[in-house]
Amino acid sequence: MAYTEEWVTTRARDAYESGRASFDIRPEEAALLVIDMQDEFVEPGWSPYWVPAATRMAPRLQRLVEDCRSASVPVIWTIFDDTHLGLDRPHALRFLPHADSDWRRPGPAEVWGRMGRRPDEVLIRKPSYGAFYDTPLDTILRNLDRDTVIVTGTLTNYCCGTTARQAYERGYKVVFGSDVTATDDESRQEPELAVLRKGFALVLTAEEIADRLTAAAPSSDEEGASVG
């Protein structure tokens, strides 16, 4: 077969727009990652780094958090914080437009209070975009015996997308929430989802994620039979 330019372009476009990874989402194998839903990104008007789309999608993400708790899926929170005097951050960050503001958070970063993080849920303070960079996340997931991560939060094309790629490279199955992630320029949302959809993750809405977790959860009859 001769692969024409039209054929390969159409194939790629179809994968970007509607490709679906083929793995299942099982609650006993999954963990929910809530990336950087913190005051400076979600509290309206509080900082120059506010992401209005994150504030708008926060209630939907809260519902998914509750769905995961109900399905016994661990919820792991991250925040982008000033750790180790900034000496653990990638050196080049200071030269990039992302860091062009002189605004400084008044204290340690915190998860936005309205998200309802519980004290018994892991909180990771990370120094860079990806949640695996210089953090114990990989060890935590392996100790929990989880091989699937559900990535949510903000920003879609920075911390969330980087975390998805890092998870993929470490052998995890990656689920990416299309409507429970947000970025500071909403025109950038779908292009990032397209790349993840084609090459890194199973991209689903929050409702689709919750439905798959529910469908894969063992019924009470099955649990009783396994105990017996």
ChimeraX attribute file (.defattr): number of C-alpha atoms within 10 A of each C-alpha:
attribute: neighborCount
match mode: 1-to-1
recipient: residues
	/A:1	3
	/A:2	5
	/A:3	8
	/A:4	9
	/A:5	9
	/A:6	9
	/A:7	11
	/A:8	11
	/A:9	12
	/A:10	12
	/A:11	12
	/A:12	13
	/A:13	14
	/A:14	13
	/A:15	17
	/A:16	20
	/A:17	15
	/A:18	11
	/A:19	19
	/A:20	15
	/A:21	16
	/A:22	8
	/A:23	12
	/A:24	14
	/A:25	24
	/A:26	20
	/A:27	25
	/A:28	19
	/A:29	17
	/A:30	27
	/A:31	24
	/A:32	21
	/A:33	23
	/A:34	26
	/A:35	26
	/A:36	29
	/A:37	29
	/A:38	24
	/A:39	21
	/A:40	22
	/A:41	26
	/A:42	27
	/A:43	19
	/A:44	15
	/A:45	13
	/A:46	12
	/A:47	16
	/A:48	13
	/A:49	18
	/A:50	19
	/A:51	23
	/A:52	18
	/A:53	20
	/A:54	26
	/A:55	17
	/A:56	13
	/A:57	16
	/A:58	21
	/A:59	14
	/A:60	14
	/A:61	22
	/A:62	17
	/A:63	15
	/A:64	20
	/A:65	25
	/A:66	15
	/A:67	19
	/A:68	21
	/A:69	14
	/A:70	13
	/A:71	19
	/A:72	15
	/A:73	21
	/A:74	24
	/A:75	21
	/A:76	21
	/A:77	23
	/A:78	23
	/A:79	26
	/A:80	24
	/A:81	19
	/A:82	19
	/A:83	14
	/A:84	9
	/A:85	7
	/A:86	12
	/A:87	10
	/A:88	14
	/A:89	18
	/A:90	12
	/A:91	9
	/A:92	7
	/A:93	12
	/A:94	11
	/A:95	9
	/A:96	8
	/A:97	8
	/A:98	9
	/A:99	11
	/A:100	10
	/A:101	10
	/A:102	6
	/A:103	10
	/A:104	10
	/A:105	12
	/A:106	6
	/A:107	8
	/A:108	11
	/A:109	16
	/A:110	17
	/A:111	22
	/A:112	19
	/A:113	12
	/A:114	14
	/A:115	17
	/A:116	11
	/A:117	18
	/A:118	10
	/A:119	7
	/A:120	9
	/A:121	11
	/A:122	15
	/A:123	18
	/A:124	19
	/A:125	20
	/A:126	23
	/A:127	22
	/A:128	23
	/A:129	21
	/A:130	22
	/A:131	28
	/A:132	21
	/A:133	18
	/A:134	14
	/A:135	15
	/A:136	13
	/A:137	20
	/A:138	19
	/A:139	11
	/A:140	13
	/A:141	19
	/A:142	10
	/A:143	9
	/A:144	14
	/A:145	13
	/A:146	20
	/A:147	19
	/A:148	24
	/A:149	25
	/A:150	23
	/A:151	27
	/A:152	31
	/A:153	26
	/A:154	27
	/A:155	24
	/A:156	31
	/A:157	23
	/A:158	15
	/A:159	23
	/A:160	28
	/A:161	25
	/A:162	19
	/A:163	24
	/A:164	29
	/A:165	18
	/A:166	19
	/A:167	24
	/A:168	18
	/A:169	11
	/A:170	12
	/A:171	10
	/A:172	20
	/A:173	23
	/A:174	26
	/A:175	29
	/A:176	28
	/A:177	26
	/A:178	20
	/A:179	21
	/A:180	26
	/A:181	29
	/A:182	26
	/A:183	23
	/A:184	18
	/A:185	13
	/A:186	13
	/A:187	9
	/A:188	13
	/A:189	18
	/A:190	16
	/A:191	14
	/A:192	18
	/A:193	24
	/A:194	20
	/A:195	15
	/A:196	22
	/A:197	24
	/A:198	20
	/A:199	15
	/A:200	23
	/A:201	30
	/A:202	24
	/A:203	25
	/A:204	20
	/A:205	15
	/A:206	22
	/A:207	16
	/A:208	12
	/A:209	21
	/A:210	21
	/A:211	14
	/A:212	16
	/A:213	23
	/A:214	18
	/A:215	13
	/A:216	15
	/A:217	17
	/A:218	15
	/A:219	11
	/A:220	9
	/A:221	9
	/A:222	11
	/A:223	11
	/A:224	10
	/A:225	9
	/A:226	8
	/A:227	7
	/A:228	6
